[in-house]
Amino acid sequence: MSLIAVGQIVNVHGIKGVMKVKPYLVNACDFSDFNPLTDKDGKKSFVATLVGRQKDCWLISIKGITDRTTAENFKGLVLYAQRDKLPQTNDNEFYYCDLVGLNVYMDDVEFGKVLRVLNYGAGDILQIKTLKGQTFELSFSQLNFPKVDIENKQIQIVLPEDMKGRLK
């Protein structure tokens, strides 16, 4: 079973067990389409219903959780869905988990590996570790990463001029 993180419970909302979820997905779609959701290991499952939105969070209720005290025990839990329940990606669209671990190539020579995908609100950033052990972050754009080949686990990088001397 292949799981993809779809959001993290960050807080509770009200007294009836509703929880705030920071979504990891772009589109605000109904969590119930992905049920059952699970924990990272797939050992605990949850039936969730989207009940609203608040700023950048989705509000969900989980079947069987009807009070604030119980809901508070779920804070920090990352929710996962089975990959086959999620929408297919379009061209030049990727799930973060597909990018992590890709081998990075520059001018057809292995350069490093993608460690993490970050997003501080202004767009996706790839954290790269070079073969020489240097770690740096670079905006995930078509200019910086013109070719992504998920099937062969490779991504092509074009370093900005100001980074070339520091990272070669």
Chimera marker file (.cmm) of the C-alpha trace (Angstrom):
<marker_set name="trace">
<marker id="1" x="0.000" y="0.000" z="0.000" r="1" g="1" b="0" radius="0.5"/>
<marker id="2" x="1.477" y="3.333" z="-1.084" r="1" g="1" b="0" radius="0.5"/>
<marker id="3" x="0.559" y="6.253" z="1.177" r="1" g="1" b="0" radius="0.5"/>
<marker id="4" x="0.789" y="9.999" z="0.561" r="1" g="1" b="0" radius="0.5"/>
<marker id="5" x="0.561" y="12.626" z="3.299" r="1" g="1" b="0" radius="0.5"/>
<marker id="6" x="-2.485" y="14.829" z="2.705" r="1" g="1" b="0" radius="0.5"/>
<marker id="7" x="-2.357" y="17.079" z="5.771" r="1" g="1" b="0" radius="0.5"/>
<marker id="8" x="-1.436" y="17.531" z="9.396" r="1" g="1" b="0" radius="0.5"/>
<marker id="9" x="-3.777" y="18.163" z="12.314" r="1" g="1" b="0" radius="0.5"/>
<marker id="10" x="-2.504" y="21.403" z="13.837" r="1" g="1" b="0" radius="0.5"/>
<marker id="11" x="-5.225" y="22.323" z="16.316" r="1" g="1" b="0" radius="0.5"/>
<marker id="12" x="-8.820" y="21.853" z="17.370" r="1" g="1" b="0" radius="0.5"/>
<marker id="13" x="-11.789" y="24.076" z="16.585" r="1" g="1" b="0" radius="0.5"/>
<marker id="14" x="-14.651" y="24.487" z="19.020" r="1" g="1" b="0" radius="0.5"/>
<marker id="15" x="-15.890" y="21.972" z="21.568" r="1" g="1" b="0" radius="0.5"/>
<marker id="16" x="-17.359" y="19.235" z="19.365" r="1" g="1" b="0" radius="0.5"/>
<marker id="17" x="-14.128" y="17.556" z="18.248" r="1" g="1" b="0" radius="0.5"/>
<marker id="18" x="-13.609" y="19.425" z="14.965" r="1" g="1" b="0" radius="0.5"/>
<marker id="19" x="-9.927" y="19.628" z="14.017" r="1" g="1" b="0" radius="0.5"/>
<marker id="20" x="-7.883" y="22.107" z="11.988" r="1" g="1" b="0" radius="0.5"/>
<marker id="21" x="-5.797" y="20.482" z="9.273" r="1" g="1" b="0" radius="0.5"/>
<marker id="22" x="-2.945" y="22.168" z="7.414" r="1" g="1" b="0" radius="0.5"/>
<marker id="23" x="-3.466" y="20.648" z="3.945" r="1" g="1" b="0" radius="0.5"/>
<marker id="24" x="-0.580" y="19.299" z="1.888" r="1" g="1" b="0" radius="0.5"/>
<marker id="25" x="-2.725" y="19.341" z="-1.255" r="1" g="1" b="0" radius="0.5"/>
<marker id="26" x="-3.302" y="22.306" z="-3.546" r="1" g="1" b="0" radius="0.5"/>
<marker id="27" x="-7.017" y="21.829" z="-4.139" r="1" g="1" b="0" radius="0.5"/>
<marker id="28" x="-9.494" y="21.980" z="-1.292" r="1" g="1" b="0" radius="0.5"/>
<marker id="29" x="-11.186" y="18.712" z="-2.073" r="1" g="1" b="0" radius="0.5"/>
<marker id="30" x="-13.353" y="16.633" z="0.193" r="1" g="1" b="0" radius="0.5"/>
<marker id="31" x="-11.330" y="14.504" z="2.586" r="1" g="1" b="0" radius="0.5"/>
<marker id="32" x="-14.094" y="11.913" z="2.465" r="1" g="1" b="0" radius="0.5"/>
<marker id="33" x="-12.966" y="11.040" z="-1.087" r="1" g="1" b="0" radius="0.5"/>
<marker id="34" x="-9.754" y="9.684" z="0.450" r="1" g="1" b="0" radius="0.5"/>
<marker id="35" x="-11.246" y="7.662" z="3.315" r="1" g="1" b="0" radius="0.5"/>
<marker id="36" x="-10.098" y="5.862" z="5.192" r="1" g="1" b="0" radius="0.5"/>
<marker id="37" x="-7.174" y="8.096" z="6.120" r="1" g="1" b="0" radius="0.5"/>
<marker id="38" x="-4.365" y="6.546" z="8.123" r="1" g="1" b="0" radius="0.5"/>
<marker id="39" x="-1.346" y="7.330" z="10.239" r="1" g="1" b="0" radius="0.5"/>
<marker id="40" x="2.143" y="7.048" z="8.727" r="1" g="1" b="0" radius="0.5"/>
<marker id="41" x="2.350" y="3.293" z="9.269" r="1" g="1" b="0" radius="0.5"/>
<marker id="42" x="-1.153" y="2.632" z="7.977" r="1" g="1" b="0" radius="0.5"/>
<marker id="43" x="-1.999" y="0.911" z="11.279" r="1" g="1" b="0" radius="0.5"/>
<marker id="44" x="-4.631" y="3.354" z="12.549" r="1" g="1" b="0" radius="0.5"/>
<marker id="45" x="-7.398" y="4.456" z="10.222" r="1" g="1" b="0" radius="0.5"/>
<marker id="46" x="-9.773" y="7.401" z="10.392" r="1" g="1" b="0" radius="0.5"/>
<marker id="47" x="-12.948" y="8.342" z="8.558" r="1" g="1" b="0" radius="0.5"/>
<marker id="48" x="-12.807" y="12.108" z="8.071" r="1" g="1" b="0" radius="0.5"/>
<marker id="49" x="-15.344" y="14.584" z="6.774" r="1" g="1" b="0" radius="0.5"/>
<marker id="50" x="-14.528" y="18.072" z="5.561" r="1" g="1" b="0" radius="0.5"/>
<marker id="51" x="-16.806" y="20.485" z="7.461" r="1" g="1" b="0" radius="0.5"/>
<marker id="52" x="-15.342" y="23.863" z="6.515" r="1" g="1" b="0" radius="0.5"/>
<marker id="53" x="-12.322" y="26.105" z="6.093" r="1" g="1" b="0" radius="0.5"/>
<marker id="54" x="-10.612" y="28.637" z="8.288" r="1" g="1" b="0" radius="0.5"/>
<marker id="55" x="-7.882" y="30.763" z="6.688" r="1" g="1" b="0" radius="0.5"/>
<marker id="56" x="-5.282" y="28.305" z="5.382" r="1" g="1" b="0" radius="0.5"/>
<marker id="57" x="-6.669" y="25.296" z="7.277" r="1" g="1" b="0" radius="0.5"/>
<marker id="58" x="-9.417" y="22.824" z="6.545" r="1" g="1" b="0" radius="0.5"/>
<marker id="59" x="-11.824" y="21.891" z="9.310" r="1" g="1" b="0" radius="0.5"/>
<marker id="60" x="-12.541" y="18.183" z="9.585" r="1" g="1" b="0" radius="0.5"/>
<marker id="61" x="-14.427" y="15.883" z="11.859" r="1" g="1" b="0" radius="0.5"/>
<marker id="62" x="-13.267" y="12.331" z="12.444" r="1" g="1" b="0" radius="0.5"/>
<marker id="63" x="-15.870" y="9.648" z="13.015" r="1" g="1" b="0" radius="0.5"/>
<marker id="64" x="-16.126" y="8.833" z="16.710" r="1" g="1" b="0" radius="0.5"/>
<marker id="65" x="-14.442" y="12.021" z="17.946" r="1" g="1" b="0" radius="0.5"/>
<marker id="66" x="-17.120" y="14.262" z="19.446" r="1" g="1" b="0" radius="0.5"/>
<marker id="67" x="-15.333" y="16.380" z="22.055" r="1" g="1" b="0" radius="0.5"/>
<marker id="68" x="-12.467" y="18.846" z="22.219" r="1" g="1" b="0" radius="0.5"/>
<marker id="69" x="-10.465" y="16.888" z="24.803" r="1" g="1" b="0" radius="0.5"/>
<marker id="70" x="-10.269" y="13.768" z="22.639" r="1" g="1" b="0" radius="0.5"/>
<marker id="71" x="-9.556" y="15.818" z="19.526" r="1" g="1" b="0" radius="0.5"/>
<marker id="72" x="-6.586" y="17.504" z="21.219" r="1" g="1" b="0" radius="0.5"/>
<marker id="73" x="-4.858" y="14.100" z="21.367" r="1" g="1" b="0" radius="0.5"/>
<marker id="74" x="-4.623" y="14.197" z="17.555" r="1" g="1" b="0" radius="0.5"/>
<marker id="75" x="-2.591" y="17.435" z="17.372" r="1" g="1" b="0" radius="0.5"/>
<marker id="76" x="0.517" y="16.907" z="15.259" r="1" g="1" b="0" radius="0.5"/>
<marker id="77" x="-0.812" y="13.776" z="13.540" r="1" g="1" b="0" radius="0.5"/>
<marker id="78" x="-0.036" y="13.633" z="9.827" r="1" g="1" b="0" radius="0.5"/>
<marker id="79" x="-2.898" y="12.106" z="7.847" r="1" g="1" b="0" radius="0.5"/>
<marker id="80" x="-2.166" y="9.814" z="4.905" r="1" g="1" b="0" radius="0.5"/>
<marker id="81" x="-4.304" y="8.610" z="2.017" r="1" g="1" b="0" radius="0.5"/>
<marker id="82" x="-3.809" y="5.668" z="-0.296" r="1" g="1" b="0" radius="0.5"/>
<marker id="83" x="-2.110" y="6.948" z="-3.426" r="1" g="1" b="0" radius="0.5"/>
<marker id="84" x="-4.655" y="5.377" z="-5.771" r="1" g="1" b="0" radius="0.5"/>
<marker id="85" x="-7.409" y="7.518" z="-4.205" r="1" g="1" b="0" radius="0.5"/>
<marker id="86" x="-5.628" y="10.759" z="-5.056" r="1" g="1" b="0" radius="0.5"/>
<marker id="87" x="-5.994" y="12.521" z="-8.401" r="1" g="1" b="0" radius="0.5"/>
<marker id="88" x="-3.459" y="11.845" z="-11.140" r="1" g="1" b="0" radius="0.5"/>
<marker id="89" x="-0.974" y="14.660" z="-11.577" r="1" g="1" b="0" radius="0.5"/>
<marker id="90" x="-0.882" y="16.743" z="-14.747" r="1" g="1" b="0" radius="0.5"/>
<marker id="91" x="2.254" y="17.458" z="-16.763" r="1" g="1" b="0" radius="0.5"/>
<marker id="92" x="4.772" y="19.400" z="-14.656" r="1" g="1" b="0" radius="0.5"/>
<marker id="93" x="2.803" y="18.612" z="-11.496" r="1" g="1" b="0" radius="0.5"/>
<marker id="94" x="4.280" y="16.351" z="-8.829" r="1" g="1" b="0" radius="0.5"/>
<marker id="95" x="3.575" y="15.011" z="-5.390" r="1" g="1" b="0" radius="0.5"/>
<marker id="96" x="6.311" y="16.057" z="-2.967" r="1" g="1" b="0" radius="0.5"/>
<marker id="97" x="7.019" y="12.437" z="-2.074" r="1" g="1" b="0" radius="0.5"/>
<marker id="98" x="7.884" y="11.745" z="-5.732" r="1" g="1" b="0" radius="0.5"/>
<marker id="99" x="10.517" y="14.494" z="-5.761" r="1" g="1" b="0" radius="0.5"/>
<marker id="100" x="12.272" y="13.509" z="-2.525" r="1" g="1" b="0" radius="0.5"/>
<marker id="101" x="15.127" y="11.123" z="-3.250" r="1" g="1" b="0" radius="0.5"/>
<marker id="102" x="15.510" y="12.022" z="-6.929" r="1" g="1" b="0" radius="0.5"/>
<marker id="103" x="19.085" y="11.981" z="-8.193" r="1" g="1" b="0" radius="0.5"/>
<marker id="104" x="20.101" y="15.466" z="-9.305" r="1" g="1" b="0" radius="0.5"/>
<marker id="105" x="22.094" y="15.844" z="-12.520" r="1" g="1" b="0" radius="0.5"/>
<marker id="106" x="23.881" y="18.906" z="-13.887" r="1" g="1" b="0" radius="0.5"/>
<marker id="107" x="25.043" y="18.750" z="-17.497" r="1" g="1" b="0" radius="0.5"/>
<marker id="108" x="24.314" y="14.985" z="-17.495" r="1" g="1" b="0" radius="0.5"/>
<marker id="109" x="26.715" y="14.427" z="-14.584" r="1" g="1" b="0" radius="0.5"/>
<marker id="110" x="25.402" y="13.278" z="-11.193" r="1" g="1" b="0" radius="0.5"/>
<marker id="111" x="25.436" y="16.246" z="-8.832" r="1" g="1" b="0" radius="0.5"/>
<marker id="112" x="23.479" y="15.214" z="-5.734" r="1" g="1" b="0" radius="0.5"/>
<marker id="113" x="20.090" y="14.198" z="-4.370" r="1" g="1" b="0" radius="0.5"/>
<marker id="114" x="16.816" y="15.916" z="-3.412" r="1" g="1" b="0" radius="0.5"/>
<marker id="115" x="16.504" y="15.746" z="0.392" r="1" g="1" b="0" radius="0.5"/>
<marker id="116" x="13.248" y="17.620" z="1.023" r="1" g="1" b="0" radius="0.5"/>
<marker id="117" x="10.600" y="19.795" z="-0.537" r="1" g="1" b="0" radius="0.5"/>
<marker id="118" x="9.888" y="22.954" z="1.441" r="1" g="1" b="0" radius="0.5"/>
<marker id="119" x="7.285" y="25.651" z="1.084" r="1" g="1" b="0" radius="0.5"/>
<marker id="120" x="7.369" y="28.783" z="3.220" r="1" g="1" b="0" radius="0.5"/>
<marker id="121" x="4.410" y="30.308" z="1.398" r="1" g="1" b="0" radius="0.5"/>
<marker id="122" x="6.035" y="31.785" z="-1.701" r="1" g="1" b="0" radius="0.5"/>
<marker id="123" x="6.462" y="28.578" z="-3.666" r="1" g="1" b="0" radius="0.5"/>
<marker id="124" x="8.115" y="25.178" z="-3.550" r="1" g="1" b="0" radius="0.5"/>
<marker id="125" x="11.812" y="24.894" z="-2.761" r="1" g="1" b="0" radius="0.5"/>
<marker id="126" x="13.982" y="21.812" z="-3.178" r="1" g="1" b="0" radius="0.5"/>
<marker id="127" x="16.662" y="21.089" z="-0.611" r="1" g="1" b="0" radius="0.5"/>
<marker id="128" x="19.600" y="19.464" z="-2.405" r="1" g="1" b="0" radius="0.5"/>
<marker id="129" x="22.621" y="17.651" z="-0.998" r="1" g="1" b="0" radius="0.5"/>
<marker id="130" x="25.555" y="17.596" z="-3.395" r="1" g="1" b="0" radius="0.5"/>
<marker id="131" x="27.880" y="14.619" z="-3.806" r="1" g="1" b="0" radius="0.5"/>
<marker id="132" x="30.495" y="16.744" z="-1.994" r="1" g="1" b="0" radius="0.5"/>
<marker id="133" x="28.196" y="17.002" z="1.031" r="1" g="1" b="0" radius="0.5"/>
<marker id="134" x="27.032" y="20.599" z="0.613" r="1" g="1" b="0" radius="0.5"/>
<marker id="135" x="23.349" y="21.277" z="1.292" r="1" g="1" b="0" radius="0.5"/>
<marker id="136" x="21.447" y="24.162" z="-0.292" r="1" g="1" b="0" radius="0.5"/>
<marker id="137" x="17.929" y="25.194" z="-1.243" r="1" g="1" b="0" radius="0.5"/>
<marker id="138" x="16.707" y="26.308" z="-4.645" r="1" g="1" b="0" radius="0.5"/>
<marker id="139" x="13.314" y="27.414" z="-5.941" r="1" g="1" b="0" radius="0.5"/>
<marker id="140" x="11.539" y="24.585" z="-7.763" r="1" g="1" b="0" radius="0.5"/>
<marker id="141" x="10.960" y="26.299" z="-11.096" r="1" g="1" b="0" radius="0.5"/>
<marker id="142" x="11.158" y="25.304" z="-14.746" r="1" g="1" b="0" radius="0.5"/>
<marker id="143" x="14.215" y="27.555" z="-15.077" r="1" g="1" b="0" radius="0.5"/>
<marker id="144" x="16.148" y="25.855" z="-12.252" r="1" g="1" b="0" radius="0.5"/>
<marker id="145" x="14.839" y="22.328" z="-12.883" r="1" g="1" b="0" radius="0.5"/>
<marker id="146" x="14.012" y="22.050" z="-16.597" r="1" g="1" b="0" radius="0.5"/>
<marker id="147" x="13.585" y="18.265" z="-16.668" r="1" g="1" b="0" radius="0.5"/>
<marker id="148" x="11.983" y="16.006" z="-14.067" r="1" g="1" b="0" radius="0.5"/>
<marker id="149" x="11.931" y="12.281" z="-14.794" r="1" g="1" b="0" radius="0.5"/>
<marker id="150" x="10.046" y="10.541" z="-11.990" r="1" g="1" b="0" radius="0.5"/>
<marker id="151" x="10.152" y="7.147" z="-13.702" r="1" g="1" b="0" radius="0.5"/>
<marker id="152" x="13.976" y="7.134" z="-13.828" r="1" g="1" b="0" radius="0.5"/>
<marker id="153" x="14.295" y="9.001" z="-10.491" r="1" g="1" b="0" radius="0.5"/>
<marker id="154" x="16.235" y="11.895" z="-12.022" r="1" g="1" b="0" radius="0.5"/>
<marker id="155" x="15.978" y="15.664" z="-12.074" r="1" g="1" b="0" radius="0.5"/>
<marker id="156" x="18.105" y="18.076" z="-14.108" r="1" g="1" b="0" radius="0.5"/>
<marker id="157" x="19.385" y="21.220" z="-12.382" r="1" g="1" b="0" radius="0.5"/>
<marker id="158" x="20.585" y="24.517" z="-13.840" r="1" g="1" b="0" radius="0.5"/>
<marker id="159" x="22.299" y="26.543" z="-11.148" r="1" g="1" b="0" radius="0.5"/>
<marker id="160" x="21.906" y="30.316" z="-11.096" r="1" g="1" b="0" radius="0.5"/>
<marker id="161" x="25.166" y="32.094" z="-11.979" r="1" g="1" b="0" radius="0.5"/>
<marker id="162" x="25.729" y="33.349" z="-8.428" r="1" g="1" b="0" radius="0.5"/>
<marker id="163" x="25.675" y="29.761" z="-7.075" r="1" g="1" b="0" radius="0.5"/>
<marker id="164" x="27.902" y="28.069" z="-9.637" r="1" g="1" b="0" radius="0.5"/>
<marker id="165" x="31.246" y="28.948" z="-8.059" r="1" g="1" b="0" radius="0.5"/>
<marker id="166" x="30.155" y="27.911" z="-4.577" r="1" g="1" b="0" radius="0.5"/>
<marker id="167" x="28.711" y="24.513" z="-5.453" r="1" g="1" b="0" radius="0.5"/>
<marker id="168" x="30.797" y="22.918" z="-8.211" r="1" g="1" b="0" radius="0.5"/>
<link id1="1" id2="2" r="1" g="1" b="0" radius="0.2"/>
<link id1="2" id2="3" r="1" g="1" b="0" radius="0.2"/>
<link id1="3" id2="4" r="1" g="1" b="0" radius="0.2"/>
<link id1="4" id2="5" r="1" g="1" b="0" radius="0.2"/>
<link id1="5" id2="6" r="1" g="1" b="0" radius="0.2"/>
<link id1="6" id2="7" r="1" g="1" b="0" radius="0.2"/>
<link id1="7" id2="8" r="1" g="1" b="0" radius="0.2"/>
<link id1="8" id2="9" r="1" g="1" b="0" radius="0.2"/>
<link id1="9" id2="10" r="1" g="1" b="0" radius="0.2"/>
<link id1="10" id2="11" r="1" g="1" b="0" radius="0.2"/>
<link id1="11" id2="12" r="1" g="1" b="0" radius="0.2"/>
<link id1="12" id2="13" r="1" g="1" b="0" radius="0.2"/>
<link id1="13" id2="14" r="1" g="1" b="0" radius="0.2"/>
<link id1="14" id2="15" r="1" g="1" b="0" radius="0.2"/>
<link id1="15" id2="16" r="1" g="1" b="0" radius="0.2"/>
<link id1="16" id2="17" r="1" g="1" b="0" radius="0.2"/>
<link id1="17" id2="18" r="1" g="1" b="0" radius="0.2"/>
<link id1="18" id2="19" r="1" g="1" b="0" radius="0.2"/>
<link id1="19" id2="20" r="1" g="1" b="0" radius="0.2"/>
<link id1="20" id2="21" r="1" g="1" b="0" radius="0.2"/>
<link id1="21" id2="22" r="1" g="1" b="0" radius="0.2"/>
<link id1="22" id2="23" r="1" g="1" b="0" radius="0.2"/>
<link id1="23" id2="24" r="1" g="1" b="0" radius="0.2"/>
<link id1="24" id2="25" r="1" g="1" b="0" radius="0.2"/>
<link id1="25" id2="26" r="1" g="1" b="0" radius="0.2"/>
<link id1="26" id2="27" r="1" g="1" b="0" radius="0.2"/>
<link id1="27" id2="28" r="1" g="1" b="0" radius="0.2"/>
<link id1="28" id2="29" r="1" g="1" b="0" radius="0.2"/>
<link id1="29" id2="30" r="1" g="1" b="0" radius="0.2"/>
<link id1="30" id2="31" r="1" g="1" b="0" radius="0.2"/>
<link id1="31" id2="32" r="1" g="1" b="0" radius="0.2"/>
<link id1="32" id2="33" r="1" g="1" b="0" radius="0.2"/>
<link id1="33" id2="34" r="1" g="1" b="0" radius="0.2"/>
<link id1="34" id2="35" r="1" g="1" b="0" radius="0.2"/>
<link id1="35" id2="36" r="1" g="1" b="0" radius="0.2"/>
<link id1="36" id2="37" r="1" g="1" b="0" radius="0.2"/>
<link id1="37" id2="38" r="1" g="1" b="0" radius="0.2"/>
<link id1="38" id2="39" r="1" g="1" b="0" radius="0.2"/>
<link id1="39" id2="40" r="1" g="1" b="0" radius="0.2"/>
<link id1="40" id2="41" r="1" g="1" b="0" radius="0.2"/>
<link id1="41" id2="42" r="1" g="1" b="0" radius="0.2"/>
<link id1="42" id2="43" r="1" g="1" b="0" radius="0.2"/>
<link id1="43" id2="44" r="1" g="1" b="0" radius="0.2"/>
<link id1="44" id2="45" r="1" g="1" b="0" radius="0.2"/>
<link id1="45" id2="46" r="1" g="1" b="0" radius="0.2"/>
<link id1="46" id2="47" r="1" g="1" b="0" radius="0.2"/>
<link id1="47" id2="48" r="1" g="1" b="0" radius="0.2"/>
<link id1="48" id2="49" r="1" g="1" b="0" radius="0.2"/>
<link id1="49" id2="50" r="1" g="1" b="0" radius="0.2"/>
<link id1="50" id2="51" r="1" g="1" b="0" radius="0.2"/>
<link id1="51" id2="52" r="1" g="1" b="0" radius="0.2"/>
<link id1="52" id2="53" r="1" g="1" b="0" radius="0.2"/>
<link id1="53" id2="54" r="1" g="1" b="0" radius="0.2"/>
<link id1="54" id2="55" r="1" g="1" b="0" radius="0.2"/>
<link id1="55" id2="56" r="1" g="1" b="0" radius="0.2"/>
<link id1="56" id2="57" r="1" g="1" b="0" radius="0.2"/>
<link id1="57" id2="58" r="1" g="1" b="0" radius="0.2"/>
<link id1="58" id2="59" r="1" g="1" b="0" radius="0.2"/>
<link id1="59" id2="60" r="1" g="1" b="0" radius="0.2"/>
<link id1="60" id2="61" r="1" g="1" b="0" radius="0.2"/>
<link id1="61" id2="62" r="1" g="1" b="0" radius="0.2"/>
<link id1="62" id2="63" r="1" g="1" b="0" radius="0.2"/>
<link id1="63" id2="64" r="1" g="1" b="0" radius="0.2"/>
<link id1="64" id2="65" r="1" g="1" b="0" radius="0.2"/>
<link id1="65" id2="66" r="1" g="1" b="0" radius="0.2"/>
<link id1="66" id2="67" r="1" g="1" b="0" radius="0.2"/>
<link id1="67" id2="68" r="1" g="1" b="0" radius="0.2"/>
<link id1="68" id2="69" r="1" g="1" b="0" radius="0.2"/>
<link id1="69" id2="70" r="1" g="1" b="0" radius="0.2"/>
<link id1="70" id2="71" r="1" g="1" b="0" radius="0.2"/>
<link id1="71" id2="72" r="1" g="1" b="0" radius="0.2"/>
<link id1="72" id2="73" r="1" g="1" b="0" radius="0.2"/>
<link id1="73" id2="74" r="1" g="1" b="0" radius="0.2"/>
<link id1="74" id2="75" r="1" g="1" b="0" radius="0.2"/>
<link id1="75" id2="76" r="1" g="1" b="0" radius="0.2"/>
<link id1="76" id2="77" r="1" g="1" b="0" radius="0.2"/>
<link id1="77" id2="78" r="1" g="1" b="0" radius="0.2"/>
<link id1="78" id2="79" r="1" g="1" b="0" radius="0.2"/>
<link id1="79" id2="80" r="1" g="1" b="0" radius="0.2"/>
<link id1="80" id2="81" r="1" g="1" b="0" radius="0.2"/>
<link id1="81" id2="82" r="1" g="1" b="0" radius="0.2"/>
<link id1="82" id2="83" r="1" g="1" b="0" radius="0.2"/>
<link id1="83" id2="84" r="1" g="1" b="0" radius="0.2"/>
<link id1="84" id2="85" r="1" g="1" b="0" radius="0.2"/>
<link id1="85" id2="86" r="1" g="1" b="0" radius="0.2"/>
<link id1="86" id2="87" r="1" g="1" b="0" radius="0.2"/>
<link id1="87" id2="88" r="1" g="1" b="0" radius="0.2"/>
<link id1="88" id2="89" r="1" g="1" b="0" radius="0.2"/>
<link id1="89" id2="90" r="1" g="1" b="0" radius="0.2"/>
<link id1="90" id2="91" r="1" g="1" b="0" radius="0.2"/>
<link id1="91" id2="92" r="1" g="1" b="0" radius="0.2"/>
<link id1="92" id2="93" r="1" g="1" b="0" radius="0.2"/>
<link id1="93" id2="94" r="1" g="1" b="0" radius="0.2"/>
<link id1="94" id2="95" r="1" g="1" b="0" radius="0.2"/>
<link id1="95" id2="96" r="1" g="1" b="0" radius="0.2"/>
<link id1="96" id2="97" r="1" g="1" b="0" radius="0.2"/>
<link id1="97" id2="98" r="1" g="1" b="0" radius="0.2"/>
<link id1="98" id2="99" r="1" g="1" b="0" radius="0.2"/>
<link id1="99" id2="100" r="1" g="1" b="0" radius="0.2"/>
<link id1="100" id2="101" r="1" g="1" b="0" radius="0.2"/>
<link id1="101" id2="102" r="1" g="1" b="0" radius="0.2"/>
<link id1="102" id2="103" r="1" g="1" b="0" radius="0.2"/>
<link id1="103" id2="104" r="1" g="1" b="0" radius="0.2"/>
<link id1="104" id2="105" r="1" g="1" b="0" radius="0.2"/>
<link id1="105" id2="106" r="1" g="1" b="0" radius="0.2"/>
<link id1="106" id2="107" r="1" g="1" b="0" radius="0.2"/>
<link id1="107" id2="108" r="1" g="1" b="0" radius="0.2"/>
<link id1="108" id2="109" r="1" g="1" b="0" radius="0.2"/>
<link id1="109" id2="110" r="1" g="1" b="0" radius="0.2"/>
<link id1="110" id2="111" r="1" g="1" b="0" radius="0.2"/>
<link id1="111" id2="112" r="1" g="1" b="0" radius="0.2"/>
<link id1="112" id2="113" r="1" g="1" b="0" radius="0.2"/>
<link id1="113" id2="114" r="1" g="1" b="0" radius="0.2"/>
<link id1="114" id2="115" r="1" g="1" b="0" radius="0.2"/>
<link id1="115" id2="116" r="1" g="1" b="0" radius="0.2"/>
<link id1="116" id2="117" r="1" g="1" b="0" radius="0.2"/>
<link id1="117" id2="118" r="1" g="1" b="0" radius="0.2"/>
<link id1="118" id2="119" r="1" g="1" b="0" radius="0.2"/>
<link id1="119" id2="120" r="1" g="1" b="0" radius="0.2"/>
<link id1="120" id2="121" r="1" g="1" b="0" radius="0.2"/>
<link id1="121" id2="122" r="1" g="1" b="0" radius="0.2"/>
<link id1="122" id2="123" r="1" g="1" b="0" radius="0.2"/>
<link id1="123" id2="124" r="1" g="1" b="0" radius="0.2"/>
<link id1="124" id2="125" r="1" g="1" b="0" radius="0.2"/>
<link id1="125" id2="126" r="1" g="1" b="0" radius="0.2"/>
<link id1="126" id2="127" r="1" g="1" b="0" radius="0.2"/>
<link id1="127" id2="128" r="1" g="1" b="0" radius="0.2"/>
<link id1="128" id2="129" r="1" g="1" b="0" radius="0.2"/>
<link id1="129" id2="130" r="1" g="1" b="0" radius="0.2"/>
<link id1="130" id2="131" r="1" g="1" b="0" radius="0.2"/>
<link id1="131" id2="132" r="1" g="1" b="0" radius="0.2"/>
<link id1="132" id2="133" r="1" g="1" b="0" radius="0.2"/>
<link id1="133" id2="134" r="1" g="1" b="0" radius="0.2"/>
<link id1="134" id2="135" r="1" g="1" b="0" radius="0.2"/>
<link id1="135" id2="136" r="1" g="1" b="0" radius="0.2"/>
<link id1="136" id2="137" r="1" g="1" b="0" radius="0.2"/>
<link id1="137" id2="138" r="1" g="1" b="0" radius="0.2"/>
<link id1="138" id2="139" r="1" g="1" b="0" radius="0.2"/>
<link id1="139" id2="140" r="1" g="1" b="0" radius="0.2"/>
<link id1="140" id2="141" r="1" g="1" b="0" radius="0.2"/>
<link id1="141" id2="142" r="1" g="1" b="0" radius="0.2"/>
<link id1="142" id2="143" r="1" g="1" b="0" radius="0.2"/>
<link id1="143" id2="144" r="1" g="1" b="0" radius="0.2"/>
<link id1="144" id2="145" r="1" g="1" b="0" radius="0.2"/>
<link id1="145" id2="146" r="1" g="1" b="0" radius="0.2"/>
<link id1="146" id2="147" r="1" g="1" b="0" radius="0.2"/>
<link id1="147" id2="148" r="1" g="1" b="0" radius="0.2"/>
<link id1="148" id2="149" r="1" g="1" b="0" radius="0.2"/>
<link id1="149" id2="150" r="1" g="1" b="0" radius="0.2"/>
<link id1="150" id2="151" r="1" g="1" b="0" radius="0.2"/>
<link id1="151" id2="152" r="1" g="1" b="0" radius="0.2"/>
<link id1="152" id2="153" r="1" g="1" b="0" radius="0.2"/>
<link id1="153" id2="154" r="1" g="1" b="0" radius="0.2"/>
<link id1="154" id2="155" r="1" g="1" b="0" radius="0.2"/>
<link id1="155" id2="156" r="1" g="1" b="0" radius="0.2"/>
<link id1="156" id2="157" r="1" g="1" b="0" radius="0.2"/>
<link id1="157" id2="158" r="1" g="1" b="0" radius="0.2"/>
<link id1="158" id2="159" r="1" g="1" b="0" radius="0.2"/>
<link id1="159" id2="160" r="1" g="1" b="0" radius="0.2"/>
<link id1="160" id2="161" r="1" g="1" b="0" radius="0.2"/>
<link id1="161" id2="162" r="1" g="1" b="0" radius="0.2"/>
<link id1="162" id2="163" r="1" g="1" b="0" radius="0.2"/>
<link id1="163" id2="164" r="1" g="1" b="0" radius="0.2"/>
<link id1="164" id2="165" r="1" g="1" b="0" radius="0.2"/>
<link id1="165" id2="166" r="1" g="1" b="0" radius="0.2"/>
<link id1="166" id2="167" r="1" g="1" b="0" radius="0.2"/>
<link id1="167" id2="168" r="1" g="1" b="0" radius="0.2"/>
</marker_set>
